[in-house]
Structure formats: structure tokens, C-alpha cells
Amino acid sequence: MCDRDVSWNGWYCLFIHGQSVQMPDTCVDKYSCGTNVPLWLNGGHPNVEDGVVTRGVCGHWFNNCCHVQSNPINVKACPGGYYVYEFVMPVNCHLSYCAGRGIFYPFGWAVGDTVNPVVDDGSSSVIQLSSPFLFFGRTYQQIYVNNNGHLTFNQASAEYVPYSFPGYESQDIIAGLWTDLDNSVRGFVSYNQYTSGNILTRATQDINTHFPNLTFTASQVFVSTWNKVAYSNLTITETSFQVVLISGSNFSFILMNYGDIAVTEQPVQAGYDTINSTHYFVIPGSNRGSFISNLRNSSNVDVPGRWAFRVDSGPRNSILKNHVVGFRVRLSSFSDLTQRGNIEMLLQQMKQELVKYGLPNSVELKLRKLEKIKT
């Protein structure tokens, strides 16, 4: 494609499958986005308070991320958590503007990721964290990225069949999408960690948006990505997701970002579990292989495809006592609560919302009474 063929006029918001996305602001592989030279935003996205800013536009060619410098464009951040772009005609053909899933943090060779060994059921070597990561009362200075979709702290794991959370096991685990994945067939698994720069700025903004009752500044971000990885024995499938660990001061958070997730008949699990299951969480529907393609649309922070969790051992109960006195949800119809699967999913979502304000993760919510009334 060539975007010189488009009559650009005014401001544009980007969508993929009905979801708001953004123009990538890191290097994009050439021959991506339906063109020879994909165009990406050079200089990063602005904050809402920045108003309209002008950014350079780079095109990747000849193994140079900015070999082509196209015409600059104006960009504006909007309060609803999306961006608009004043696109103009590129300098020549064949150049086209890219759009991507904005929830993903930069990953891949262009940002210097370390790529896991191409081995079925493999893992990274031990990764030393730049600073300690607090995980429900335990402090870790190392981590492993396992090819089958999960992170562990004490030792690598080749386990490809997930157990159901709570598992009352002897190791803490963070499962982006724990199932039988095979990066030797398709896709790659990679990771990177940051202690300065735009990634920390972005993480700080994300956490303060998702947890508005806190004042947080990120000092470390660890990004692990499973990009277009196939399920074992299903070579045509592609599944993409991220697990992002963010920490600063005595706070720790996890972001789980989901792109296109293929359905599967294999056992699957997403969430986290701790030693003896003192804390755990299962993303609703993530343990049903026929449902997991919906992960890119679900959220606990009103950002489709993203789940966010606070995982340190902060003083939560006092926050809950002082500020949470009630909880209201709106359903599209009464029938939403007449199906057992929907009830369980709703209770899980309610629980995680309350966990953000101090409810212990170990607490189980149960529906005691269901009554239909007219007002």
C-alpha cells in the first residue's frame, strides 16, 4: 500500500477490530503494515496536558529504522485514553502509516530484547532483576521467563499443563497464558528490563491511571512478550500476549496485555498463584480454551485486552475500611446472572476491583441472593 494515494484531511483515530489503538512509537519491521516501508512515530506520544505536539515520522528500510524521514505530523492525547493524529501525505511510495495494539509495551529486536532459546518447553536462563520485586510479601531479585506462558522466581519451569489456581503449591507463579506453547514452530518469546527512559514514563502513567488512589513513580519495568507463538501440535495458530512487571518504592504491579489469542482445546490458565495459595487470581474465562480469544476484549481497568494487579504487600485493609462502603455494577439484562458461568465471572471481576482498594486476594465472594426488582 502507499498512503500517498489517500486524500488526508483532518484528524484521525485508529481502530483495529473496533478497538482503539495507536501508531507505534518504536521501530517496525520493514514489509509490515501492508507496505514496503512502514511508518512509525518518532519521539513518543504526548501526555494530555501537552496538547497538540509535532512528531517526526520514520520509515524502516535498508535495516535502518529511520532510513526514510517522512513528513512530520501533529499528535494529541485525549482524556479518554486514546490518541488522534493529523496525518499528511508521505514523501513517496511505498510508505504507509502503521497502527498497532497500543496496550503492548515495545518488544523485539528493535528495542534490544533478549530472545528465549527456540526449544519446546524451554525457558530463559536466570535473569537478575535490577532491583528487588515484591510479590505478596516475598522479595525476589531474579526471575525466569518460561516458554509455556508463565514466569517463575525460584527456578525455571518446563511445565506445559497448568494446574488450577489455587494450587497450594510451593512456588510463586505469574501466568500470562499458561498452556502448551511451542516457539520452535512459530513466533518468539523475549524479555527486557528498563530502569530509565520512556518505558518508565509510560509505566508510571499507566499505573497512576489504573490505580488513581496512589501516587506512584516507576523505577523498574520488566517486559516479557510471547509474540505469535503457536500451540504445540497446532502449527498454524498464533497467540500474542505480554506480562509486564512494574515496581517503584515499595509498590509492585503486574500488567497482562493480550493481543490475538487463538482458541485451543488444551488446558489453559491465566492469572497468578502464590506459595500455598495465600493469594491467587484467575482471569475470568481464561481457564476455558474455547473462550480465551475474548481476552483481547476483557479488562479490569477499562482498557480492552489489559488486566492490572497490585501485587506488593502494601497496607490495603485500612484503605478498604476508610473508603469502600458499597459497590455497584450495571448489567445489560437480568439473564446475565441466571447463568452460572456469568455469575462466577462477575464475582471474579468484582473481587479484583475490591482488591485494588484493599480486599485480601484470599477472600472468596459468593452470591448469596439473587432478586429481580423494578424501580
DOKEFI-191118 format. One record per residue (C-alpha): residue number from 0; residue in one letter; x, y, z. Coordinates in pm, 1 decimal. Each point is the difference from the previous one (the first is absolute). Layout:
<node n="NUM" res="A" east="X" north="Y" up="Z"/>
...
! end
This chain:
<node n="0" res="M" east="0.0" north="0.0" up="0.0"/>
<node n="1" res="C" east="100.8" north="361.1" up="-48.8"/>
<node n="2" res="D" east="-154.1" north="271.4" up="214.6"/>
<node n="3" res="R" east="74.7" north="262.4" up="-262.6"/>
<node n="4" res="D" east="-315.1" north="-135.9" up="-162.6"/>
<node n="5" res="V" east="-213.3" north="114.3" up="297.0"/>
<node n="6" res="S" east="-160.9" north="346.6" up="8.6"/>
<node n="7" res="W" east="95.6" north="83.8" up="358.9"/>
<node n="8" res="N" east="-216.4" north="267.3" up="158.6"/>
<node n="9" res="G" east="-21.6" north="76.8" up="372.4"/>
<node n="10" res="W" east="48.2" north="-216.1" up="308.3"/>
<node n="11" res="Y" east="-22.7" north="-379.6" up="25.1"/>
<node n="12" res="C" east="-49.3" north="-254.0" up="278.4"/>
<node n="13" res="L" east="127.4" north="-353.7" up="-64.4"/>
<node n="14" res="F" east="-195.6" north="-321.7" up="52.5"/>
<node n="15" res="I" east="65.9" north="-371.3" up="-46.0"/>
<node n="16" res="H" east="-299.1" north="-232.0" up="29.5"/>
<node n="17" res="G" east="-195.0" north="281.6" up="163.0"/>
<node n="18" res="Q" east="264.6" north="62.4" up="265.9"/>
<node n="19" res="S" east="180.4" north="329.4" up="33.2"/>
<node n="20" res="V" east="371.9" north="-41.6" up="-76.8"/>
<node n="21" res="Q" east="292.9" north="231.6" up="-56.0"/>
<node n="22" res="M" east="276.0" north="59.7" up="-249.2"/>
<node n="23" res="P" east="314.6" north="-188.7" up="110.6"/>
<node n="24" res="D" east="270.3" north="226.1" up="143.7"/>
<node n="25" res="T" east="281.8" north="-252.4" up="-31.8"/>
<node n="26" res="C" east="154.7" north="-154.4" up="-309.4"/>
<node n="27" res="V" east="-224.0" north="-223.4" up="-213.1"/>
<node n="28" res="D" east="133.8" north="-285.1" up="-214.1"/>
<node n="29" res="K" east="18.5" north="85.6" up="-370.2"/>
<node n="30" res="Y" east="-267.4" north="-161.3" up="-217.9"/>
<node n="31" res="S" east="-245.8" north="41.9" up="288.8"/>
<node n="32" res="C" east="-338.0" north="176.2" up="-4.2"/>
<node n="33" res="G" east="-73.5" north="-102.8" up="-357.1"/>
<node n="34" res="T" east="283.4" north="197.0" up="-155.6"/>
<node n="35" res="N" east="372.8" north="2.7" up="-71.2"/>
<node n="36" res="V" east="96.5" north="286.7" up="230.0"/>
<node n="37" res="P" east="-218.7" north="16.9" up="314.6"/>
<node n="38" res="L" east="-28.8" north="341.0" up="164.8"/>
<node n="39" res="W" east="31.3" north="38.3" up="377.7"/>
<node n="40" res="L" east="-9.6" north="297.4" up="237.3"/>
<node n="41" res="N" east="342.4" north="130.9" up="97.9"/>
<node n="42" res="G" east="8.4" north="178.4" up="337.0"/>
<node n="43" res="G" east="-265.2" north="-177.5" up="202.5"/>
<node n="44" res="H" east="-360.3" north="85.3" up="75.2"/>
<node n="45" res="P" east="-92.1" north="314.8" up="197.8"/>
<node n="46" res="N" east="-189.8" north="29.8" up="326.0"/>
<node n="47" res="V" east="-344.5" north="159.1" up="14.1"/>
<node n="48" res="E" east="141.2" north="317.1" up="155.0"/>
<node n="49" res="D" east="245.0" north="39.0" up="-291.1"/>
<node n="50" res="G" east="-279.5" north="86.0" up="-242.0"/>
<node n="51" res="V" east="83.9" north="-23.8" up="-370.8"/>
<node n="52" res="V" east="362.1" north="-95.3" up="-69.4"/>
<node n="53" res="T" east="193.3" north="-54.1" up="-322.1"/>
<node n="54" res="R" east="184.1" north="-327.3" up="-43.8"/>
<node n="55" res="G" east="234.1" north="-135.6" up="-264.9"/>
<node n="56" res="V" east="-101.3" north="-301.0" up="-208.7"/>
<node n="57" res="C" east="257.0" north="-268.9" up="-81.8"/>
<node n="58" res="G" east="-5.5" north="-278.2" up="-257.1"/>
<node n="59" res="H" east="197.6" north="-322.0" up="39.8"/>
<node n="60" res="W" east="210.4" north="-98.4" up="-303.0"/>
<node n="61" res="F" east="347.8" north="-141.0" up="-68.5"/>
<node n="62" res="N" east="21.1" north="-123.4" up="362.2"/>
<node n="63" res="N" east="-24.6" north="361.1" up="118.0"/>
<node n="64" res="C" east="-301.4" north="79.3" up="216.6"/>
<node n="65" res="C" east="-2.0" north="362.8" up="-120.6"/>
<node n="66" res="H" east="150.4" north="-36.6" up="-347.7"/>
<node n="67" res="V" east="-305.0" north="186.1" up="-135.9"/>
<node n="68" res="Q" east="-97.9" north="320.7" up="176.9"/>
<node n="69" res="S" east="-353.1" north="79.1" up="-111.4"/>
<node n="70" res="N" east="-199.3" north="316.8" up="60.1"/>
<node n="71" res="P" east="-60.5" north="75.8" up="372.2"/>
<node n="72" res="I" east="-351.9" north="-22.7" up="142.6"/>
<node n="73" res="N" east="-190.3" north="151.8" up="292.7"/>
<node n="74" res="V" east="-110.5" north="-224.8" up="287.7"/>
<node n="75" res="K" east="-231.2" north="58.6" up="295.3"/>
<node n="76" res="A" east="-75.4" north="-212.9" up="307.9"/>
<node n="77" res="C" east="-367.8" north="-4.4" up="94.4"/>
<node n="78" res="P" east="-140.7" north="-37.1" up="354.8"/>
<node n="79" res="G" east="-173.2" north="-326.1" up="-88.6"/>
<node n="80" res="G" east="333.7" north="-178.5" up="-29.0"/>
<node n="81" res="Y" east="43.7" north="14.6" up="-377.4"/>
<node n="82" res="Y" east="189.6" north="208.0" up="-256.5"/>
<node n="83" res="V" east="-92.8" north="189.8" up="-315.9"/>
<node n="84" res="Y" east="232.8" north="69.2" up="-291.4"/>
<node n="85" res="E" east="-0.8" north="269.0" up="-268.0"/>
<node n="86" res="F" east="131.7" north="-217.3" up="-281.7"/>
<node n="87" res="V" east="154.1" north="154.0" up="-311.0"/>
<node n="88" res="M" east="123.2" north="-140.0" up="-329.6"/>
<node n="89" res="P" east="326.1" north="-200.8" up="36.0"/>
<node n="90" res="V" east="305.4" north="105.2" up="-197.7"/>
<node n="91" res="N" east="-22.3" north="-285.3" up="-253.5"/>
<node n="92" res="C" east="-108.3" north="-357.3" up="-66.9"/>
<node n="93" res="H" east="-22.5" north="-263.1" up="125.8"/>
<node n="94" res="L" east="-47.6" north="138.9" up="349.6"/>
<node n="95" res="S" east="-299.3" north="-54.0" up="230.5"/>
<node n="96" res="Y" east="-87.1" north="103.7" up="355.1"/>
<node n="97" res="C" east="-7.0" north="-285.7" up="250.1"/>
<node n="98" res="A" east="-250.9" north="-67.7" up="274.4"/>
<node n="99" res="G" east="54.7" north="-248.2" up="279.7"/>
<node n="100" res="R" east="-147.9" north="-120.0" up="323.1"/>
<node n="101" res="G" east="85.1" north="292.0" up="221.0"/>
<node n="102" res="I" east="-7.8" north="-198.6" up="323.8"/>
<node n="103" res="F" east="314.4" north="-194.6" up="-88.6"/>
<node n="104" res="Y" east="330.3" north="135.9" up="127.6"/>
<node n="105" res="P" east="280.0" north="9.1" up="-260.8"/>
<node n="106" res="F" east="158.3" north="-338.8" up="-62.6"/>
<node n="107" res="G" east="218.8" north="-190.8" up="-243.3"/>
<node n="108" res="W" east="342.1" north="50.1" up="-152.5"/>
<node n="109" res="A" east="-63.7" north="369.4" up="-70.2"/>
<node n="110" res="V" east="5.5" north="79.7" up="373.0"/>
<node n="111" res="G" east="277.2" north="-243.5" up="89.4"/>
<node n="112" res="D" east="-205.4" north="-284.7" up="145.1"/>
<node n="113" res="T" east="172.3" north="-320.0" up="102.9"/>
<node n="114" res="V" east="-166.9" north="-289.0" up="-183.3"/>
<node n="115" res="N" east="-61.9" north="-332.4" up="172.9"/>
<node n="116" res="P" east="151.9" north="-319.4" up="-139.2"/>
<node n="117" res="V" east="-210.3" north="-150.1" up="-279.8"/>
<node n="118" res="V" east="-83.5" north="-314.6" up="194.2"/>
<node n="119" res="D" east="-335.7" north="-159.0" up="70.8"/>
<node n="120" res="D" east="-67.4" north="25.2" up="375.9"/>
<node n="121" res="G" east="316.4" north="207.2" up="43.3"/>
<node n="122" res="S" east="75.4" north="299.6" up="220.7"/>
<node n="123" res="S" east="231.8" north="293.3" up="30.4"/>
<node n="124" res="S" east="309.8" north="-28.3" up="211.3"/>
<node n="125" res="V" east="-24.0" north="168.2" up="338.6"/>
<node n="126" res="I" east="-58.0" north="375.7" up="-38.0"/>
<node n="127" res="Q" east="135.1" north="230.3" up="268.6"/>
<node n="128" res="L" east="-243.0" north="282.0" up="68.3"/>
<node n="129" res="S" east="143.4" north="349.9" up="23.5"/>
<node n="130" res="S" east="-181.0" north="55.1" up="328.3"/>
<node n="131" res="P" east="-207.4" north="-228.6" up="226.1"/>
<node n="132" res="F" east="-356.9" north="-82.5" up="-97.8"/>
<node n="133" res="L" east="-252.1" north="-38.5" up="283.3"/>
<node n="134" res="F" east="-257.0" north="-272.1" up="-55.7"/>
<node n="135" res="F" east="-255.0" north="-41.4" up="280.3"/>
<node n="136" res="G" east="247.8" north="27.4" up="284.5"/>
<node n="137" res="R" east="295.3" north="-170.4" up="-170.0"/>
<node n="138" res="T" east="292.5" north="185.1" up="-155.2"/>
<node n="139" res="Y" east="157.3" north="-132.5" up="-318.3"/>
<node n="140" res="Q" east="317.5" north="108.2" up="-176.1"/>
<node n="141" res="Q" east="-21.1" north="-248.0" up="-285.5"/>
<node n="142" res="I" east="-258.5" north="-134.9" up="-242.1"/>
<node n="143" res="Y" east="-46.0" north="-256.8" up="-279.0"/>
<node n="144" res="V" east="-204.3" north="45.0" up="-318.5"/>
<node n="145" res="N" east="-141.6" north="-339.0" up="-94.7"/>
<node n="146" res="N" east="-99.4" north="-75.2" up="-359.1"/>
<node n="147" res="N" east="-332.7" north="-150.2" up="105.6"/>
<node n="148" res="G" east="-139.1" north="338.5" up="97.5"/>
<node n="149" res="H" east="94.8" north="55.7" up="362.2"/>
<node n="150" res="L" east="258.3" north="160.6" up="227.7"/>
<node n="151" res="T" east="160.9" north="-160.4" up="302.9"/>
<node n="152" res="F" east="247.6" north="132.7" up="254.5"/>
<node n="153" res="N" east="185.1" north="-282.8" up="172.3"/>
<node n="154" res="Q" east="62.9" north="-230.1" up="-294.2"/>
<node n="155" res="A" east="-83.0" north="-45.1" up="-367.1"/>
<node n="156" res="S" east="-306.7" north="-204.5" up="-90.7"/>
<node n="157" res="A" east="-61.5" north="-226.7" up="-298.8"/>
<node n="158" res="E" east="-355.5" north="-75.9" up="112.9"/>
<node n="159" res="Y" east="-241.0" north="24.1" up="-292.0"/>
<node n="160" res="V" east="-317.5" north="-127.9" up="170.1"/>
<node n="161" res="P" east="-127.1" north="267.1" up="240.8"/>
<node n="162" res="Y" east="-148.5" north="-85.1" up="334.0"/>
<node n="163" res="S" east="-312.0" north="183.2" up="111.4"/>
<node n="164" res="F" east="46.2" north="299.1" up="228.8"/>
<node n="165" res="P" east="-0.5" north="-21.9" up="298.7"/>
<node n="166" res="G" east="248.3" north="-283.0" up="-23.0"/>
<node n="167" res="Y" east="151.4" north="17.6" up="352.5"/>
<node n="168" res="E" east="341.2" north="-60.9" up="-156.9"/>
<node n="169" res="S" east="349.8" north="90.4" up="121.2"/>
<node n="170" res="Q" east="91.8" north="264.1" up="-260.0"/>
<node n="171" res="D" east="-133.7" north="343.8" up="-89.1"/>
<node n="172" res="I" east="-110.2" north="20.6" up="-362.9"/>
<node n="173" res="I" east="-129.6" north="266.2" up="-238.1"/>
<node n="174" res="A" east="-189.0" north="-146.9" up="-293.6"/>
<node n="175" res="G" east="-55.2" north="226.2" up="-297.8"/>
<node n="176" res="L" east="-148.6" north="-293.6" up="-187.0"/>
<node n="177" res="W" east="127.8" north="-329.1" up="135.5"/>
<node n="178" res="T" east="-49.7" north="-276.8" up="-255.9"/>
<node n="179" res="D" east="196.9" north="-221.4" up="-237.7"/>
<node n="180" res="L" east="171.9" north="255.6" up="-225.4"/>
<node n="181" res="D" east="276.5" north="-77.5" up="-249.2"/>
<node n="182" res="N" east="229.7" north="281.2" up="-113.3"/>
<node n="183" res="S" east="202.0" north="-249.4" up="-206.5"/>
<node n="184" res="V" east="-290.8" north="-12.3" up="-244.2"/>
<node n="185" res="R" east="-105.8" north="363.4" up="-24.1"/>
<node n="186" res="G" east="54.6" north="334.6" up="170.1"/>
<node n="187" res="F" east="246.5" north="95.0" up="274.2"/>
<node n="188" res="V" east="21.6" north="63.1" up="372.5"/>
<node n="189" res="S" east="207.5" north="297.9" up="114.7"/>
<node n="190" res="Y" east="61.3" north="227.7" up="296.5"/>
<node n="191" res="N" east="162.8" north="326.8" up="100.5"/>
<node n="192" res="Q" east="30.7" north="213.5" up="310.9"/>
<node n="193" res="Y" east="20.8" north="375.9" up="33.5"/>
<node n="194" res="T" east="115.3" north="235.2" up="273.6"/>
<node n="195" res="S" east="-24.5" north="329.5" up="-189.5"/>
<node n="196" res="G" east="-152.1" north="161.5" up="-305.9"/>
<node n="197" res="N" east="-340.5" north="11.4" up="-168.1"/>
<node n="198" res="I" east="-103.3" north="-347.2" up="115.8"/>
<node n="199" res="L" east="12.4" north="111.4" up="363.7"/>
<node n="200" res="T" east="-196.7" north="313.3" up="-86.0"/>
<node n="201" res="R" east="-264.1" north="-207.5" up="-171.8"/>
<node n="202" res="A" east="-18.1" north="-249.0" up="287.5"/>
<node n="203" res="T" east="-38.5" north="281.4" up="251.3"/>
<node n="204" res="Q" east="-287.1" north="146.8" up="-199.8"/>
<node n="205" res="D" east="-169.5" north="-338.0" up="-38.6"/>
<node n="206" res="I" east="12.8" north="-86.2" up="370.4"/>
<node n="207" res="N" east="-121.8" north="341.4" up="113.4"/>
<node n="208" res="T" east="-286.7" north="-29.1" up="-248.0"/>
<node n="209" res="H" east="-97.8" north="-351.2" up="106.3"/>
<node n="210" res="F" east="50.2" north="62.9" up="374.1"/>
<node n="211" res="P" east="-104.0" north="364.1" up="51.4"/>
<node n="212" res="N" east="8.4" north="-24.4" up="379.3"/>
<node n="213" res="L" east="381.0" north="-31.7" up="-11.9"/>
<node n="214" res="T" east="284.0" north="236.0" up="-87.2"/>
<node n="215" res="F" east="251.6" north="-222.0" up="-173.5"/>
<node n="216" res="T" east="329.1" north="37.8" up="-186.8"/>
<node n="217" res="A" east="145.3" north="-301.6" up="-179.2"/>
<node n="218" res="S" east="368.1" north="-79.7" up="52.0"/>
<node n="219" res="Q" east="10.2" north="-341.3" up="-170.1"/>
<node n="220" res="V" east="-199.5" north="-157.5" up="-282.9"/>
<node n="221" res="F" east="42.9" north="-359.4" up="-114.6"/>
<node n="222" res="V" east="-175.4" north="-84.7" up="-328.5"/>
<node n="223" res="S" east="-47.0" north="-360.5" up="-111.9"/>
<node n="224" res="T" east="-170.0" north="-68.8" up="-333.0"/>
<node n="225" res="W" east="-134.6" north="-307.0" up="-176.0"/>
<node n="226" res="N" east="-37.4" north="112.9" up="-360.8"/>
<node n="227" res="K" east="-204.3" north="-208.1" up="-246.2"/>
<node n="228" res="V" east="98.1" north="-325.2" up="169.8"/>
<node n="229" res="A" east="-171.5" north="-319.6" up="-115.1"/>
<node n="230" res="Y" east="-169.1" north="-258.3" up="217.1"/>
<node n="231" res="S" east="181.3" north="-331.2" up="5.2"/>
<node n="232" res="N" east="-117.5" north="-223.1" up="-288.1"/>
<node n="233" res="L" east="-207.4" north="290.4" up="-138.7"/>
<node n="234" res="T" east="257.2" north="166.7" up="-221.7"/>
<node n="235" res="I" east="-242.4" north="236.3" up="-176.0"/>
<node n="236" res="T" east="-107.5" north="175.0" up="322.5"/>
<node n="237" res="E" east="140.2" north="331.9" up="123.0"/>
<node n="238" res="T" east="-35.2" north="133.6" up="354.0"/>
<node n="239" res="S" east="142.9" north="329.6" up="129.4"/>
<node n="240" res="F" east="8.5" north="139.3" up="354.8"/>
<node n="241" res="Q" east="223.7" north="180.4" up="247.9"/>
<node n="242" res="V" east="69.9" north="-4.5" up="370.9"/>
<node n="243" res="V" east="144.0" north="329.1" up="127.6"/>
<node n="244" res="L" east="143.2" north="30.1" up="351.4"/>
<node n="245" res="I" east="12.8" north="357.1" up="129.3"/>
<node n="246" res="S" east="150.7" north="107.5" up="331.8"/>
<node n="247" res="G" east="103.7" north="310.2" up="189.9"/>
<node n="248" res="S" east="47.3" north="84.1" up="367.4"/>
<node n="249" res="N" east="-192.5" north="-273.4" up="180.8"/>
<node n="250" res="F" east="-261.5" north="-48.4" up="-271.2"/>
<node n="251" res="S" east="-17.3" north="-284.3" up="-252.5"/>
<node n="252" res="F" east="-244.9" north="-51.7" up="-286.0"/>
<node n="253" res="I" east="-66.6" north="-240.0" up="-284.6"/>
<node n="254" res="L" east="-150.2" north="89.2" up="-336.0"/>
<node n="255" res="M" east="-122.6" north="-282.9" up="-220.6"/>
<node n="256" res="N" east="-53.5" north="113.8" up="-359.6"/>
<node n="257" res="Y" east="-181.5" north="-217.9" up="-251.9"/>
<node n="258" res="G" east="6.0" north="18.5" up="-378.0"/>
<node n="259" res="D" east="-138.8" north="-264.3" up="-233.3"/>
<node n="260" res="I" east="-50.4" north="-323.1" up="195.9"/>
<node n="261" res="A" east="-86.8" north="-317.6" up="-190.0"/>
<node n="262" res="V" east="-253.7" north="-238.9" up="149.7"/>
<node n="263" res="T" east="124.6" north="-337.8" up="113.2"/>
<node n="264" res="E" east="-118.5" north="-327.9" up="143.3"/>
<node n="265" res="Q" east="310.3" north="-18.9" up="220.3"/>
<node n="266" res="P" east="-14.3" north="77.5" up="374.3"/>
<node n="267" res="V" east="65.1" north="368.8" up="58.9"/>
<node n="268" res="Q" east="23.4" north="245.5" up="292.8"/>
<node n="269" res="A" east="68.2" north="371.2" up="40.7"/>
<node n="270" res="G" east="49.0" north="190.8" up="324.3"/>
<node n="271" res="Y" east="234.1" north="-56.6" up="292.3"/>
<node n="272" res="D" east="46.8" north="-234.0" up="294.2"/>
<node n="273" res="T" east="223.1" north="17.0" up="305.7"/>
<node n="274" res="I" east="164.7" north="-245.5" up="234.3"/>
<node n="275" res="N" east="-277.6" north="-191.5" up="174.8"/>
<node n="276" res="S" east="-243.6" north="222.8" up="-195.1"/>
<node n="277" res="T" east="-6.4" north="269.6" up="265.6"/>
<node n="278" res="H" east="-84.7" north="230.2" up="-292.3"/>
<node n="279" res="Y" east="-120.5" north="-98.4" up="-344.3"/>
<node n="280" res="F" east="-214.0" north="119.5" up="-285.9"/>
<node n="281" res="V" east="-141.1" north="-154.8" up="-317.5"/>
<node n="282" res="I" east="-91.4" north="232.7" up="-284.5"/>
<node n="283" res="P" east="-366.1" north="-80.0" up="-66.2"/>
<node n="284" res="G" east="-39.8" north="-243.3" up="-287.9"/>
<node n="285" res="S" east="374.3" north="-49.7" up="-42.2"/>
<node n="286" res="N" east="-22.5" north="-362.7" up="106.8"/>
<node n="287" res="R" east="-232.3" north="-84.3" up="-289.3"/>
<node n="288" res="G" east="189.0" north="-53.5" up="-323.5"/>
<node n="289" res="S" east="-304.2" north="68.8" up="-213.9"/>
<node n="290" res="F" east="-43.8" north="340.3" up="164.8"/>
<node n="291" res="I" east="351.3" north="141.6" up="17.7"/>
<node n="292" res="S" east="-20.3" north="187.4" up="-330.5"/>
<node n="293" res="N" east="-217.3" north="242.9" up="199.4"/>
<node n="294" res="L" east="298.4" north="97.3" up="215.6"/>
<node n="295" res="R" east="81.7" north="277.5" up="-246.2"/>
<node n="296" res="N" east="-338.0" north="156.2" up="81.9"/>
<node n="297" res="S" east="-14.3" north="-54.2" up="378.0"/>
<node n="298" res="S" east="151.2" north="219.2" up="270.9"/>
<node n="299" res="N" east="-17.6" north="102.4" up="364.4"/>
<node n="300" res="V" east="120.1" north="354.9" up="-73.0"/>
<node n="301" res="D" east="-225.9" north="99.7" up="-293.2"/>
<node n="302" res="V" east="279.4" north="-50.5" up="-254.4"/>
<node n="303" res="P" east="-96.2" north="-283.6" up="-237.4"/>
<node n="304" res="G" east="259.2" north="-275.1" up="11.5"/>
<node n="305" res="R" east="168.6" north="113.3" up="323.1"/>
<node n="306" res="W" east="-17.5" north="-133.2" up="355.4"/>
<node n="307" res="A" east="182.3" north="189.2" up="274.6"/>
<node n="308" res="F" east="84.2" north="-123.2" up="350.6"/>
<node n="309" res="R" east="172.5" north="142.6" up="303.4"/>
<node n="310" res="V" east="212.1" north="-281.2" up="144.0"/>
<node n="311" res="D" east="212.7" north="144.2" up="281.0"/>
<node n="312" res="S" east="-92.5" north="-33.1" up="365.6"/>
<node n="313" res="G" east="-114.9" north="358.5" up="47.6"/>
<node n="314" res="P" east="-236.3" north="121.3" up="276.0"/>
<node n="315" res="R" east="-326.5" north="-87.1" up="-170.6"/>
<node n="316" res="N" east="-248.7" north="-83.0" up="271.4"/>
<node n="317" res="S" east="2.8" north="353.3" up="140.2"/>
<node n="318" res="I" east="-64.2" north="138.8" up="-348.7"/>
<node n="319" res="L" east="-297.4" north="-230.4" up="-40.6"/>
<node n="320" res="K" east="-139.5" north="88.5" up="340.9"/>
<node n="321" res="N" east="25.4" north="373.7" up="-51.5"/>
<node n="322" res="H" east="-117.5" north="33.3" up="-357.5"/>
<node n="323" res="V" east="-207.7" north="-293.7" up="-129.5"/>
<node n="324" res="V" east="-353.0" north="-0.3" up="139.7"/>
<node n="325" res="G" east="-191.8" north="-143.7" up="-293.5"/>
<node n="326" res="F" east="33.0" north="-145.7" up="-344.8"/>
<node n="327" res="R" east="-228.9" north="43.0" up="-298.6"/>
<node n="328" res="V" east="1.2" north="-179.6" up="-333.6"/>
<node n="329" res="R" east="-218.7" north="38.7" up="-305.2"/>
<node n="330" res="L" east="-111.0" north="-299.2" up="-206.6"/>
<node n="331" res="S" east="-145.6" north="-0.7" up="-348.0"/>
<node n="332" res="S" east="-280.6" north="-234.5" up="104.7"/>
<node n="333" res="F" east="-123.6" north="-210.3" up="291.2"/>
<node n="334" res="S" east="89.0" north="-313.4" up="-194.6"/>
<node n="335" res="D" east="367.7" north="89.4" up="45.0"/>
<node n="336" res="L" east="-28.0" north="-134.2" up="355.1"/>
<node n="337" res="T" east="-206.7" north="-307.8" up="-75.7"/>
<node n="338" res="Q" east="290.1" north="-189.2" up="-157.2"/>
<node n="339" res="R" east="254.1" north="-148.4" up="239.1"/>
<node n="340" res="G" east="297.9" north="85.8" up="-219.1"/>
<node n="341" res="N" east="-102.6" north="364.7" up="-11.0"/>
<node n="342" res="I" east="-47.1" north="12.5" up="376.9"/>
<node n="343" res="E" east="349.2" north="-136.0" up="64.2"/>
<node n="344" res="M" east="152.3" north="242.4" up="-249.7"/>
<node n="345" res="L" east="-179.1" north="297.4" up="154.4"/>
<node n="346" res="L" east="106.9" north="-96.3" up="351.7"/>
<node n="347" res="Q" east="362.1" north="-27.8" up="-112.1"/>
<node n="348" res="Q" east="-14.4" north="344.1" up="-159.6"/>
<node n="349" res="M" east="-160.4" north="148.6" up="311.3"/>
<node n="350" res="K" east="262.6" north="-161.7" up="219.3"/>
<node n="351" res="Q" east="291.1" north="139.6" up="-197.3"/>
<node n="352" res="E" east="-154.1" north="348.7" up="3.6"/>
<node n="353" res="L" east="-21.7" north="-20.9" up="379.6"/>
<node n="354" res="V" east="352.2" north="-142.6" up="23.6"/>
<node n="355" res="K" east="123.2" north="329.0" up="-145.8"/>
<node n="356" res="Y" east="-140.4" north="170.1" up="311.6"/>
<node n="357" res="G" east="121.6" north="-249.5" up="256.5"/>
<node n="358" res="L" east="-206.6" north="-318.4" up="-5.8"/>
<node n="359" res="P" east="236.2" north="-294.5" up="60.8"/>
<node n="360" res="N" east="48.1" north="-219.2" up="-307.4"/>
<node n="361" res="S" east="-73.8" north="-309.2" up="207.6"/>
<node n="362" res="V" east="-361.2" north="106.0" up="60.2"/>
<node n="363" res="E" east="-264.2" north="-182.6" up="-205.1"/>
<node n="364" res="L" east="-317.0" north="180.6" up="-105.8"/>
<node n="365" res="K" east="-322.2" north="-198.3" up="-25.0"/>
<node n="366" res="L" east="-342.8" north="98.9" up="-125.9"/>
<node n="367" res="R" east="-232.5" north="-41.3" up="295.8"/>
<node n="368" res="K" east="-323.6" north="125.7" up="-149.3"/>
<node n="369" res="L" east="-127.4" north="94.9" up="-343.5"/>
<node n="370" res="E" east="-311.7" north="216.3" up="-18.8"/>
<node n="371" res="K" east="-159.4" north="185.5" up="-288.2"/>
<node n="372" res="I" east="-172.1" north="325.7" up="86.0"/>
<node n="373" res="K" east="-157.3" north="284.5" up="-193.7"/>
<node n="374" res="T" east="71.6" north="366.0" up="70.2"/>
! end
